[in-house]
């Protein structure tokens, strides 16, 4: 039943979301051995220029590289790249990457470009790819800069609670996050639905993101949250909300590279 529901949602979003200007994102989670960290950094620095060309051509709307914590060898992934698209179709088709590479490095031959790309693959293991669509966010004007801190929560809606979970996030938690943004305790919050992969063995149906300008704001927020007292009515609603999903895992990421649209300087 859950698989059928996911297929319905995918069909609905392929036909409707583009009109709603929803953003689609592809998350590539990387495992990088300790002795490959420097090589991996060089690989992503090489790719950064290619992604800049993809942005110019309209193939993508942005690209980010995040360093993840805890990120130990036995704790999953060390990095995640996030590529942003404006439609589900473009997210499924990465475009002419080799042409973008040729534009980024015009003095390097195609043979050498291919060799560099293949060598870079050895610096990491791309262990997981997730296609997601953003379905709810706070109303804010936060601009992610290098050093931005993101708490990424892997959520799994329980059987029969898929819609209830999304409704809970939108109707209950979103106003709380919006108030935190208003008060300067949080910069941005978003809820994303996982489109692929899907199935009973996939333990992540949604992702939520808490964004902070730095670790000082991050720790202040969670210290205040831990000490927060709530009335009995609010606690009862919170307890009911938590029954709709499992929080399977959390990473804290730091934005270390980004390619994004820069508005022209009007003074130039």
Buried (B, 14 or more C-beta within 10 A) or exposed (E): EBEEBBEEBBEEBBEEBBEEEBBBBBBBBBBBEEEBBEBBBBBBEBBBBBBBBBBBEEBBBBBBBBBBBEBEEEEBBBBBBBBBBBBBEBBBEBBBBEBBBBBBBEEBEEEEBEEBBEEBEEBBBEEBEBBBBBBBBBEBEBEBEEEBBBBBBBBBBBEEBBEBBBEBBEEBBBEBBBEBBEEEBBBBBBBBBBBBEBEEEBEBBBBBBBBBBBEEBBEEBEEEEEEEEEEEEEEEEBEEBEEBBBEEBBBBBBBBBBBBEEEEEEEE
